[in-house]
Amino acid sequence: MASIHDNSTMQPASKALAMASLQVEAGQRATNTNAKHTGTVYDGHDMQRMGKVQELKRNLRPLAALSFASVLQATWEFILISNTQGLQNGGLAGMVWSYVWTFVGFGFIIASLSEMASMAPTSGGQYHWVSEFASPRYQKFLSYITGWMSVLAWQAGSASGSFLTGTIIQGLISVRDPEYNPERWQGTLFVFAMIVVIYFFNVYAADMMPLFNNLLMILHILSWTVVVIVLWAMAPHQSAKAVFTEWTNGGGWSSMALSALIGQISAIYASLSSDATAHMSEEVKDAGRYVPIAIAWGYFSNGIMAIVVVISFLFAIPSVEDALADATGFPFIYVFKNATSVAGVNGLTAIILIPVIFSNILFNASTSRQTFAFARDKGLPFARWIAKVDPKRKIPVNAIALSCLISCLLSLINIGSLTAFNAIISLNVAALMYTYIISISCIIYRKIWHPDTLPPRRWDLGRWGLTVNIVGLLYCIFALFWALWPSETPVTVNNFNWSVVIFGGVLALSLVMYAVKGRREYYGPVVIVRRD
């Protein structure tokens, strides 16, 4: 006999109960008619428990899920191409040590998210976990706001990845032609081109993505090997003392410690998105077991590779000031120019750019699934259209298209102000950290006061789980605080970190939407979660 989870204080409306009944019945029909893509018995049980219909293909097997997590996160690639703020605030030693403490601190977050992904393997991710694990009194409100902030985080991250690849192409052009003057509108056009590629692969090559994931995993590792070898064999080298002990306060802050803490945004940004596989849970076979494995192994393997690349890269920087002032706008291209010929720069950048482009493709896939899931639970305007699944391809084509459109619109900011667009990177960090804070806080609440109500999980942190959750929560708060700081002082309109304004604006918008629409139409996934 099934009952509504937390039925002692939950107030599910009759409309929500009817929806739950219909979804469970539809899920049972889907299991009978499309067994090939519904996954294992465990997957069927998880979907039925959560009251969800199996509409998407479960075509990601364990290796493909791990490859998806590793290629999407692309930690060593992103720490290499997006380290300007870290070098400016912290310098050589700042980059090394800020990445080390970020790697350790983020590890507690990853462990916490992996455990929750095993309890409730759904594309919704954080907002669903908040709905299940929050106090019944606050679950509806907190879940709704978390859903909006999660959509913001993933959409901002999707736009920032495409922006980086588009502007790297501009940097390569300037290497070939020193007289080329890169214009921001040209960079935006390159971003548009990247987004067209993303849409094509995620819609028309969706069935081939598991194979692509595994091939890209090989490229991810081979590219890392080539870059590390070139940096050690061909580039001029700094001393170990300089790399590990020389700090730079390029932002003009009052102390070196403050500068380094602000510069850690580079390391945090490269470590984001490890939980992306959680949003693909409804397409992974035996998701309750293999999604958390993919999240954890993807993060720690990427992190170790990134540490090697960071140290190799910093040893190969002849001058931090010259690297930051390079005409391409990318310190890593400056390093490559000092190590190889123009052809070598193009080749090395290409083997980084290809995995990053595919990382953006997979990022969009994860973004669209999270957006699709929140719309499915009536959390967004035009929810019915966004949550529609293509009956032939078994993918949320409308959500994919919407995510691409939002990336295009956000990239237009670059035409008016590069500073404003760079704030999107900080926005990605801040919004994602907010969703981590709320979801981890809710699991801590459950473990302390209602541990018997937690669903079973096949990836368990054991007796250290609560401690891991608490440390992860503290690190989330720490990272969120520093993500909102500007990169230099004195603070002006041109260097202000506008992410705090966008973050506050979306938070205010979500509150208004909840008051106007959400409190009447949104019930949260928990009202259709069932317990045997």
C-alpha positions in Angstrom: 0.0 0.0 0.0 1.5 3.3 -1.0 1.1 6.6 0.9 2.1 10.2 0.3 5.6 10.9 1.7 5.4 12.9 4.9 1.6 12.7 4.9 1.5 13.9 8.5 2.0 17.5 7.5 1.9 17.6 3.7 -1.1 19.4 2.1 -1.4 18.0 -1.4 -4.3 19.3 -3.2 -6.7 17.0 -4.9 -5.5 18.2 -8.3 -1.9 17.2 -7.3 -3.2 13.8 -6.2 -5.0 13.2 -9.4 -1.9 14.2 -11.3 0.1 11.7 -9.2 -2.3 8.9 -10.0 -2.2 9.7 -13.7 1.6 9.8 -13.8 2.0 6.5 -12.0 -0.5 4.8 -14.3 1.2 6.3 -17.4 4.6 5.2 -16.0 3.3 1.6 -15.7 2.0 1.7 -19.3 5.3 3.1 -20.5 7.1 0.3 -18.6 5.0 -2.3 -20.4 5.2 -0.8 -23.9 8.8 0.5 -24.1 10.8 -1.9 -21.9 13.9 -1.5 -24.1 14.5 2.0 -22.9 13.1 2.0 -19.4 16.2 0.6 -17.8 16.5 -1.9 -14.9 14.0 -3.0 -12.3 15.6 -0.5 -9.9 15.0 2.3 -12.4 11.4 1.3 -12.7 11.0 1.2 -9.0 12.7 4.6 -8.6 10.5 6.2 -11.3 7.3 4.8 -9.7 8.3 5.9 -6.3 8.9 9.4 -7.5 5.6 9.3 -9.5 7.4 10.0 -12.9 6.7 8.8 -16.4 9.6 7.2 -18.2 9.5 9.4 -21.3 13.2 9.6 -22.2 15.5 6.8 -23.5 17.8 5.1 -21.0 20.6 4.7 -23.4 23.5 5.8 -21.2 25.2 2.7 -19.8 27.7 2.9 -16.9 30.8 3.7 -19.0 28.9 6.2 -21.1 27.6 7.9 -18.0 31.1 8.2 -16.6 32.4 9.5 -19.9 29.6 12.0 -19.9 30.5 13.3 -16.5 34.2 13.5 -17.3 33.9 15.2 -20.7 31.3 17.6 -19.6 33.2 18.8 -16.5 36.5 19.1 -18.5 38.2 20.5 -15.4 41.7 20.6 -16.7 40.6 22.2 -20.0 38.6 24.9 -18.2 41.2 25.7 -15.6 43.6 26.2 -18.5 41.4 28.5 -20.6 39.7 30.5 -17.8 42.4 31.4 -15.3 42.7 35.2 -15.9 41.1 36.2 -12.6 43.2 33.6 -10.7 46.4 34.8 -12.1 45.5 38.5 -11.5 44.5 37.8 -7.9 46.9 35.3 -6.5 49.4 34.8 -9.2 51.4 31.6 -9.5 51.2 30.4 -5.9 47.6 31.6 -5.7 46.6 29.5 -8.6 48.2 26.4 -7.1 47.0 26.6 -3.6 43.5 27.9 -4.4 42.9 25.0 -6.7 44.1 22.5 -4.0 41.7 23.8 -1.4 38.9 24.1 -3.9 39.5 20.5 -5.0 39.3 19.3 -1.4 36.3 21.5 -0.4 34.3 20.7 -3.5 34.9 17.0 -2.8 32.5 17.2 0.2 29.9 18.8 -2.0 30.3 16.1 -4.7 30.0 13.3 -2.1 26.8 14.9 -0.7 25.2 15.3 -4.2 26.1 11.8 -5.1 24.3 10.4 -2.2 21.2 12.4 -2.9 21.4 11.4 -6.6 21.3 7.7 -5.4 18.3 8.4 -3.2 16.3 10.2 -5.9 17.8 9.7 -9.4 15.8 12.3 -11.4 16.5 14.9 -14.0 15.2 17.5 -11.5 18.2 17.3 -9.3 18.4 19.9 -6.5 14.9 21.3 -6.6 13.5 17.7 -6.4 15.8 16.8 -3.5 14.7 20.0 -1.7 11.1 19.0 -2.2 11.6 15.5 -0.8 13.9 16.3 2.1 12.9 19.8 3.3 10.6 20.4 6.2 7.0 19.8 5.0 6.2 23.4 6.1 8.7 24.9 3.7 9.3 22.3 1.0 7.0 23.9 -1.6 8.5 27.4 -1.3 12.1 26.3 -1.1 11.8 23.8 -3.9 10.2 26.4 -6.2 12.9 29.0 -5.5 15.7 26.4 -5.9 14.2 25.3 -9.2 14.4 28.8 -10.5 18.0 29.4 -9.3 19.0 26.0 -10.7 17.6 27.0 -14.1 19.5 30.3 -13.9 22.8 28.5 -12.9 22.7 26.0 -15.7 21.6 28.5 -18.4 24.4 30.9 -17.3 26.9 28.1 -17.4 25.8 27.0 -20.8 26.2 30.6 -22.2 29.6 31.0 -20.6 31.0 27.8 -22.1 30.0 28.8 -25.6 31.4 32.3 -25.0 34.8 30.9 -24.1 35.0 28.7 -27.2 33.9 31.5 -29.5 36.5 34.0 -28.1 39.3 31.4 -28.2 38.8 31.2 -31.9 39.2 35.0 -32.0 42.4 34.5 -30.1 43.7 32.0 -32.6 43.0 34.4 -35.4 45.1 37.1 -33.7 47.9 34.6 -33.4 47.9 34.1 -37.1 47.3 37.8 -37.9 48.8 40.1 -35.3 47.1 43.1 -37.0 43.6 41.5 -36.4 41.6 43.6 -34.0 39.0 41.3 -32.4 35.6 43.0 -32.1 33.1 41.9 -29.4 30.3 41.6 -32.0 32.5 39.2 -34.0 33.0 37.1 -30.8 29.3 37.0 -30.3 28.8 35.7 -33.9 31.3 32.9 -33.1 29.2 32.1 -30.0 26.1 31.8 -32.2 28.0 29.4 -34.4 28.9 27.3 -31.4 25.3 27.2 -30.3 24.1 26.0 -33.8 26.6 23.1 -33.4 25.3 22.4 -29.9 21.7 22.3 -31.1 22.5 20.0 -34.1 24.3 17.4 -32.0 21.8 17.4 -29.1 18.8 17.0 -31.4 19.9 15.2 -34.6 22.8 13.1 -33.1 21.3 12.3 -29.8 21.2 8.5 -30.4 24.9 8.6 -31.1 25.9 10.6 -28.0 26.7 7.5 -25.8 29.3 6.4 -28.4 30.6 10.0 -28.8 31.0 10.2 -25.0 33.3 7.2 -24.9 35.4 8.4 -27.8 35.6 11.9 -26.3 36.8 10.4 -23.0 39.7 9.0 -24.9 40.4 12.4 -26.6 40.1 14.1 -23.2 42.9 11.9 -21.8 45.1 12.0 -24.9 44.8 15.8 -25.1 45.8 16.1 -21.5 48.9 13.9 -22.1 50.0 15.9 -25.1 49.6 19.3 -23.4 51.5 18.2 -20.3 54.3 16.7 -22.3 54.7 19.9 -24.4 54.6 22.2 -21.4 57.4 20.2 -19.7 59.5 19.4 -22.7 59.3 22.6 -24.8 58.3 25.6 -22.6 60.7 27.8 -20.6 60.4 27.1 -16.8 60.0 29.1 -13.7 61.6 27.9 -10.5 59.7 25.7 -8.0 60.1 28.5 -5.4 58.3 31.0 -7.8 55.4 28.6 -8.6 54.7 27.6 -5.0 55.6 30.8 -3.0 55.2 33.9 -5.2 51.8 35.5 -4.8 50.4 38.4 -6.9 47.9 41.1 -5.8 47.0 42.4 -9.2 43.6 43.6 -8.2 44.9 46.2 -5.8 43.3 44.7 -2.7 44.2 45.6 0.8 45.9 42.3 1.5 47.4 39.4 -0.4 45.0 37.0 1.4 42.0 38.9 0.3 43.3 39.0 -3.3 43.9 35.2 -3.3 40.4 34.5 -2.0 38.8 36.6 -4.7 41.0 34.9 -7.3 39.8 31.4 -6.4 36.8 31.9 -8.6 38.9 30.5 -11.5 39.4 27.2 -9.6 35.8 27.1 -8.5 34.5 27.7 -12.0 36.6 24.8 -13.4 35.2 22.5 -10.7 31.6 23.2 -11.3 29.0 21.0 -13.1 30.2 17.7 -11.6 26.6 17.0 -10.7 25.5 17.3 -14.4 25.0 13.5 -14.7 22.3 13.8 -12.0 20.2 15.7 -14.5 20.6 12.9 -17.0 19.4 10.3 -14.5 16.3 9.4 -16.4 18.6 8.4 -19.4 21.1 6.3 -17.4 20.6 2.6 -16.9 20.5 1.6 -13.3 20.8 5.3 -12.4 20.5 4.8 -8.6 23.9 3.1 -8.7 25.8 4.4 -11.6 24.8 8.1 -11.6 26.6 8.7 -8.2 29.5 6.7 -9.3 29.8 8.8 -12.5 29.5 12.0 -10.5 32.1 11.1 -7.9 34.6 9.3 -10.2 34.2 12.0 -12.8 35.0 14.7 -10.3 38.0 13.2 -8.6 39.6 11.9 -11.8 39.2 15.2 -13.5 40.5 17.0 -10.4 43.7 15.0 -10.3 44.4 15.6 -14.0 43.7 19.3 -13.4 46.3 19.6 -10.6 48.9 18.2 -12.9 47.9 20.7 -15.7 47.8 23.7 -13.3 51.3 23.0 -12.0 52.7 22.3 -15.5 51.1 25.5 -16.8 52.4 27.7 -14.0 55.9 26.4 -14.4 55.7 27.4 -18.1 54.7 31.1 -17.5 57.7 33.3 -18.0 55.8 36.4 -16.8 52.4 36.7 -15.1 52.1 40.3 -16.2 52.9 39.5 -19.9 50.5 36.5 -19.8 47.6 38.8 -18.6 48.5 41.5 -21.1 48.7 39.1 -24.1 46.8 40.4 -27.2 44.7 37.2 -27.4 43.2 37.7 -24.0 44.1 34.1 -23.0 47.2 33.5 -20.8 47.4 29.8 -22.0 47.8 30.9 -25.6 50.6 33.2 -24.5 52.3 30.2 -22.8 51.8 28.1 -26.0 53.4 30.9 -28.1 56.5 30.8 -25.9 56.7 27.0 -26.2 56.0 26.3 -29.9 55.5 27.9 -33.3 52.3 29.4 -34.7 51.3 26.0 -36.1 52.0 24.4 -32.7 49.8 27.0 -31.0 47.0 26.2 -33.4 47.4 22.5 -32.9 47.6 22.6 -29.1 44.6 24.9 -28.9 42.6 22.8 -31.2 43.1 19.6 -29.1 41.8 21.6 -26.1 39.0 23.3 -28.1 37.4 20.1 -29.4 36.8 18.6 -26.0 35.6 21.9 -24.7 33.1 22.3 -27.6 31.7 18.8 -26.8 31.7 19.7 -23.1 29.4 22.6 -24.1 27.2 20.2 -26.1 26.8 17.9 -23.1 26.3 20.9 -20.8 23.4 22.0 -22.9 22.0 18.5 -22.7 22.1 18.5 -18.9 20.8 22.1 -18.8 17.8 21.2 -21.0 17.0 18.2 -18.9 17.0 20.2 -15.7 14.8 22.9 -17.4 12.5 20.1 -18.8 12.1 18.5 -15.4 11.2 21.8 -13.6 8.7 22.6 -16.3 7.2 19.1 -16.0 6.5 19.9 -12.4 4.8 23.2 -13.4 7.6 25.4 -12.1 8.1 27.5 -15.2 5.9 29.6 -17.5 4.8 27.8 -20.7 5.5 24.6 -18.8 3.5 22.3 -21.1 5.5 23.4 -24.2 8.9 23.3 -22.4 8.2 19.8 -20.9 7.1 18.3 -24.2 9.1 15.3 -25.3 9.6 14.5 -29.0 7.7 11.2 -29.4 10.1 9.9 -32.0 13.5 11.0 -30.6 12.4 10.6 -26.9 14.3 13.8 -26.0 13.0 17.2 -24.8 13.6 19.1 -28.1 11.7 22.2 -27.0 13.8 22.5 -23.8 17.0 22.1 -25.9 15.9 24.8 -28.2 15.0 27.1 -25.3 18.4 26.6 -23.7 20.1 27.5 -27.0 18.0 30.6 -27.4 18.8 31.8 -23.9 22.5 31.3 -24.6 22.2 33.4 -27.7 20.4 36.2 -25.8 22.9 36.1 -22.9 25.8 36.3 -25.4 24.4 39.6 -26.8 25.5 41.2 -23.5 29.1 40.8 -24.7 28.5 43.3 -27.5 27.7 46.0 -25.0 30.1 45.1 -22.2 32.7 42.4 -21.7 32.7 43.1 -18.0 29.0 42.4 -17.8 29.3 39.2 -19.7 32.2 38.0 -17.5 29.9 38.4 -14.6 27.9 35.4 -16.0 30.8 33.2 -14.9 30.4 34.4 -11.4 26.7 34.1 -11.7 27.0 30.5 -12.7 29.0 29.9 -9.5 26.8 31.8 -7.2 23.5 30.4 -8.4 24.7 26.8 -8.4 26.2 27.3 -4.9 22.8 28.5 -3.7 21.1 25.4 -5.0 23.8 23.3 -3.2 23.3 25.2 0.0 19.6 24.6 0.1 19.6 20.9 -1.0 22.5 19.9 1.4 20.8 21.8 4.2 17.6 19.8 3.6 19.4 16.4 3.7 21.1 17.5 6.9 17.7 18.3 8.4 16.4 14.9 7.4 19.4 13.0 8.8 19.2 14.7 12.1 15.5 14.9 12.8 13.8 12.3 10.5 16.4 9.7 9.3 13.8 7.0 9.1 12.0 8.9 6.3 14.9 9.0 3.9 14.6 6.7 0.9 17.0 3.8 0.4 20.2 4.5 -1.5 22.8 2.3 -3.2 25.6 4.8 -2.8 25.9 5.5 0.9 28.3 7.8 2.8 27.8 5.6 5.9 28.4 6.9 9.4 30.5 9.8 8.1 27.6 11.1 5.9 26.3 13.8 8.2 29.8 15.2 8.8 30.5 15.2 5.0 27.2 17.0 4.5 28.0 19.7 7.1 31.5 20.3 5.7 30.1 20.5 2.2 27.5 23.0 3.3 30.1 25.2 5.0 32.2 25.2 1.8 29.2 26.1 -0.3 28.6 29.2 1.8 32.3 30.1 1.6 32.4 29.8 -2.2 29.1 31.7 -2.7 30.4 34.6 -0.6 33.6 35.0 -2.7 31.9 34.4 -6.1 30.1 37.8 -5.8 33.2 40.0 -5.4 34.6 42.2 -8.1 38.1 41.3 -9.5 39.8 44.6 -8.7 39.7 47.8 -6.7 38.7 50.7 -6.8 35.4 49.3 -7.9 33.9 51.2 -10.9 30.9 50.6 -13.3 33.4 48.9 -15.7 34.8 46.4 -13.2 31.9 45.8 -10.9 30.8 42.2 -10.5 27.3 42.5 -12.0 26.5 38.8 -11.1 25.2 40.0 -7.7 22.7 42.2 -9.5 21.5 39.4 -11.9 21.4 36.9 -9.0 19.3 39.2 -6.9 17.1 40.1 -9.9 16.3 36.4 -10.7 15.8 35.7 -7.0 13.3 38.6 -6.8 11.6 37.4 -10.0 11.3 33.9 -8.6 9.7 35.3 -5.5 7.2 37.3 -7.5 6.4 34.3 -9.7 5.8 32.2 -6.6 3.4 34.8 -5.2 1.6 35.3 -8.5 1.6 31.8 -9.9 3.7 29.2 -8.1 1.9 29.0 -4.9 -1.3 28.0 -6.8 0.1 25.8 -9.5 3.3 24.4 -8.1 3.0 21.6 -5.6 6.5 20.2 -5.8 7.6 16.7 -6.7 7.1 15.5 -3.1 3.3 15.4 -3.5 3.6 12.6 -6.0 6.4 10.7 -4.3 5.2 7.4 -2.9 6.5 5.2 -0.1 5.9 1.5 0.2 
